[in-house]
């Protein structure tokens, strides 16, 4: 079979067939009387083998080794191909993600595209200073890739950079909620914490709803950050988790502040006071916990809290009694 017909049947160009011959990969078995290359059935079979191996990503050098070296073992080469293919897919996926982010920023012109690319590169920098400056620079950018900022904050371990990213996302408002919500489903608790802390800075009902759902998270830190944020928002759901934090001495000062913020609502104030009193009455609280609960009652207005403090002023624990008595004195002076 002449080279032209081989090219038509195999899909390999005549030029490539000549190249294969020049590097010794496949040589035509014979020549016609006029000097034209003539390929046998075995030659054509080898060409198909070459193309099959090339389709796996093998170089022509490796193809030659695979076909001609009897001792050639494919395992290591296939492993290398798997690794290189994964790297290539990762690179292409990263490119696709970057293009989507640029598109999401709705650039008005190439200047906007270049600014967005520069911002994305800075957010990926190894330098914490560069990442922080990139987050802060969004204040003067015309368009901001919110999805990129959300992904950056979910993966950011440096507290200063994370704070700058949360600030930038808070400025983006409701647009940041959906990409941050994806972080709530992450298997790593630290990622879920970052998502909660970022959502806590977005004053939006959808963010509040997500924070309520997070009160059932299996991780303690995630639940506590959600409870603190909800307390600041006046969400009644946070009262019981905040009281538990005081009992267990986990961010108890912050929890007491959040309860105080919740207690601005008179109806919630009575509910919170009742919850604190119930914990005190159970007798399960250790002395240090009873002292924290008493201190928390000090910031809760209403009759229920006042009655409880009056009883606590006679408590066997001297610290509890003195604290309650002092609070009652302050209340009476108001």
C-alpha positions in Angstrom: 0.0 0.0 0.0 1.5 3.4 -1.0 1.9 6.2 1.4 -1.0 8.3 0.1 -3.5 5.4 0.6 -2.0 4.6 4.0 -2.5 8.3 5.0 -6.2 8.2 3.9 -6.9 4.9 5.7 -5.0 5.6 8.9 -5.7 9.3 9.3 -1.9 9.9 9.7 -0.6 12.5 7.3 2.0 11.6 4.7 4.3 14.2 6.3 4.0 12.5 9.7 4.6 9.0 8.1 7.8 10.4 6.6 8.7 11.7 10.1 8.1 8.3 11.6 10.4 6.8 9.0 13.1 9.4 9.6 13.3 8.6 13.4 13.1 4.9 12.8 9.7 4.4 14.3 8.1 2.7 11.3 9.8 2.0 8.0 7.9 0.9 4.9 8.8 -2.8 4.1 9.6 -2.0 0.4 9.7 0.3 -2.5 8.0 0.1 -5.8 9.9 0.0 -9.1 9.4 3.8 -9.3 10.9 4.2 -5.8 7.6 4.9 -3.9 7.3 3.7 -0.3 5.2 0.6 0.0 3.7 -0.4 3.4 2.9 -4.0 4.3 0.0 -5.1 6.5 2.4 -5.4 9.4 3.6 -1.8 8.8 0.0 -0.5 8.8 -0.7 -2.5 12.0 2.4 -0.9 13.6 1.1 2.6 12.6 -2.2 1.9 14.3 -0.3 0.7 17.4 1.8 3.9 17.3 -1.3 6.1 17.2 -3.0 4.2 20.0 0.0 4.7 22.3 0.2 8.4 21.3 -3.5 8.8 22.2 -2.5 7.9 25.8 0.0 10.8 25.9 3.2 8.9 25.2 6.0 10.7 23.5 7.3 9.2 20.2 10.5 8.1 22.1 8.4 6.2 24.6 6.2 4.7 21.9 9.4 3.4 20.2 10.5 1.8 23.5 7.1 0.3 24.1 7.0 -1.4 20.7 10.7 -2.4 20.3 12.1 -3.1 23.8 11.1 -6.6 25.0 12.0 -5.6 28.6 10.0 -2.5 28.6 7.5 -2.5 31.5 4.5 -0.3 31.1 3.6 0.1 34.8 5.9 3.0 35.7 5.2 4.8 32.4 1.5 4.5 32.9 1.9 5.8 36.4 3.8 8.8 35.1 1.1 9.4 32.5 -1.5 9.3 35.2 0.4 11.9 37.2 1.0 14.2 34.2 -2.6 13.9 33.2 -3.8 14.9 36.6 -1.4 17.8 36.6 -2.7 18.9 33.2 -6.3 18.6 34.3 -5.6 20.6 37.5 -3.9 23.3 35.4 -6.8 23.4 33.0 -9.3 23.4 35.8 -7.5 26.3 37.4 -7.6 28.2 34.1 -11.3 27.5 33.7 -11.9 28.7 37.3 -9.9 31.9 36.7 -11.8 32.6 33.4 -15.1 32.1 35.2 -14.1 34.4 37.9 -13.1 37.1 35.4 -16.4 36.6 33.7 -18.3 36.9 37.0 -16.6 40.2 37.7 -18.3 41.5 34.5 -15.3 43.4 33.1 -16.1 46.4 30.9 -12.9 46.2 29.0 -9.4 44.7 28.9 -8.2 47.1 31.6 -10.7 45.5 34.0 -9.6 42.0 32.9 -6.0 42.8 33.6 -6.9 44.3 37.0 -8.8 41.1 37.9 -6.0 38.9 36.8 -3.6 40.8 38.9 -5.9 40.6 41.9 -6.4 36.8 41.5 -2.6 36.3 41.3 -2.1 38.4 44.4 -4.7 36.3 46.3 -2.7 33.2 45.4 0.6 34.7 46.5 2.7 33.0 49.2 3.3 36.4 50.8 0.7 37.2 53.5 1.3 40.9 52.9 0.5 40.5 49.2 -2.7 38.6 50.0 -3.8 41.2 52.5 -3.1 44.1 50.2 -5.0 42.3 47.5 -8.1 42.0 49.7 -7.9 45.6 50.8 -7.4 46.8 47.2 -10.9 45.7 46.4 -12.1 48.9 47.9 -10.9 50.8 44.9 -11.6 48.2 42.2 -14.6 48.7 39.9 -15.5 45.0 39.8 -14.6 42.4 42.4 -14.4 38.6 41.8 -16.5 37.7 44.8 -16.2 33.9 44.2 -12.4 34.2 44.3 -12.5 36.2 47.5 -14.8 33.6 49.1 -12.5 30.7 48.1 -9.5 32.7 49.4 -11.1 33.3 52.8 -12.1 29.7 53.2 -8.5 28.6 52.7 -6.8 31.4 54.6 -5.1 30.5 57.8 -3.5 33.9 58.5 -5.8 35.9 60.8 -4.9 39.3 59.4 -5.4 38.3 55.8 -8.6 36.5 56.7 -9.9 39.6 58.4 -9.2 41.7 55.3 -10.9 39.1 53.1 -14.0 39.1 55.4 -14.1 42.8 55.2 -14.0 42.7 51.4 -16.8 40.1 51.3 -18.9 42.1 53.7 -18.7 45.0 51.3 -19.9 42.7 48.5 -23.0 41.9 50.6 -25.5 39.3 49.5 -23.5 38.4 46.4 -21.0 36.7 48.7 -23.5 34.5 50.5 -23.8 31.7 47.9 -20.0 31.0 47.5 -19.6 31.2 51.3 -22.5 28.8 51.9 -20.6 26.1 50.0 -17.9 26.3 52.7 -20.5 25.2 55.3 -20.5 21.8 53.6 -16.7 21.3 53.8 -15.5 18.2 55.6 -12.8 20.2 57.5 -14.2 22.0 60.6 -11.7 24.9 60.2 -13.2 25.7 56.7 -16.7 25.7 58.1 -15.5 28.1 60.9 -14.1 30.4 58.3 -17.4 30.3 56.4 -19.4 31.1 59.5 -17.2 34.0 60.5 -17.5 35.5 57.1 -21.3 35.1 57.0 -21.4 36.7 60.4 -20.2 39.9 58.9 -22.9 40.0 56.2 -26.1 41.7 57.5 -28.5 39.7 55.3 -31.5 37.5 56.3 -30.1 34.7 54.1 -26.9 34.7 56.0 -28.8 34.6 59.3 -30.8 31.6 58.1 -27.5 29.8 57.2 -26.1 30.6 60.6 -29.2 29.2 62.3 -28.7 25.9 60.4 -25.1 25.9 61.5 -26.2 25.6 65.2 -26.6 21.9 64.5 -23.0 21.5 63.2 -21.1 18.6 64.7 -18.1 20.8 65.5 -18.1 22.8 68.7 -16.2 25.8 67.3 -18.5 26.1 64.3 -21.6 26.1 66.6 -20.1 28.6 68.9 -19.2 31.1 66.2 -22.7 30.8 64.8 -24.3 31.3 68.2 -22.2 34.4 68.9 -23.1 35.9 65.5 -26.8 35.1 66.0 -26.8 36.6 69.4 -25.5 39.9 68.0 -28.3 39.7 65.4 -31.0 39.3 68.1 -31.9 35.7 67.1 -33.6 33.9 70.0 -32.2 30.5 68.7 -28.8 31.5 70.1 -29.9 31.9 73.7 -29.5 28.3 74.8 -26.2 27.6 73.0 -24.8 30.9 74.5 -25.8 29.8 78.0 -24.1 26.5 77.4 -20.9 28.3 76.4 -20.9 30.2 79.7 -21.4 27.0 81.7 -18.6 25.2 79.9 -16.2 28.3 79.9 -15.9 28.4 76.1 -15.6 32.0 75.0 -17.9 32.8 78.0 -17.2 36.5 78.1 -18.2 36.8 74.5 -21.2 34.6 75.1 -22.3 36.8 78.0 -22.0 39.9 75.8 -24.1 38.3 73.1 -26.7 37.3 75.7 -26.8 40.9 76.9 -27.4 42.1 73.3 -30.2 39.6 73.0 -31.7 40.8 76.3 -32.5 44.2 74.8 -35.7 42.5 73.8 -37.8 42.4 77.1 -39.4 39.1 76.1 -36.0 37.5 75.4 -34.6 39.0 78.5 -37.1 37.0 80.6 -36.4 33.8 78.6 -32.6 34.2 79.0 -32.9 34.9 82.7 -35.0 31.8 83.1 -32.4 29.8 81.2 -29.6 31.0 83.5 -31.6 30.4 86.6 -32.5 26.8 85.5 -28.8 26.1 85.0 -28.0 27.5 88.5 -30.8 25.5 90.1 -29.8 22.2 88.6 -26.8 22.0 90.9 -24.8 20.5 88.1 -22.7 23.6 87.6 -19.3 23.6 89.3 -18.5 26.6 91.5 -16.6 28.4 88.7 -19.6 27.9 86.4 -22.1 29.2 89.0 -19.9 32.4 89.3 -20.0 32.8 85.5 -23.7 32.4 85.4 -24.2 34.9 88.1 -22.0 37.4 86.3 -24.1 36.8 83.1 -27.3 37.5 85.1 -25.9 40.9 85.9 -26.3 42.1 82.4 -29.9 40.8 82.0 -32.7 43.2 82.8 -36.1 42.3 84.2 -37.8 40.9 87.3 -36.7 37.3 86.8 -33.0 38.2 86.8 -33.5 40.5 89.8 -35.3 37.8 91.9 -32.6 35.3 91.0 -29.8 37.8 92.0 -31.6 38.5 95.3 -31.5 34.8 96.2 -27.9 34.5 95.0 -26.9 37.3 97.3 -27.4 34.7 100.1 -25.5 31.9 98.3 -23.1 29.7 100.2 -20.4 30.5 97.7 -19.0 33.8 98.9 -17.9 35.0 95.4 -21.4 34.3 94.0 -23.0 36.1 97.0 -20.8 39.2 96.7 -21.2 39.4 93.0 -25.0 39.2 93.2 -25.1 41.7 96.1 -23.0 44.2 94.1 -25.1 43.8 91.0 -28.3 44.5 93.1 -26.7 47.6 94.5 -25.9 48.9 91.0 -29.4 48.1 89.8 -31.0 49.9 92.8 -28.9 53.0 92.0 -30.2 53.3 88.4 
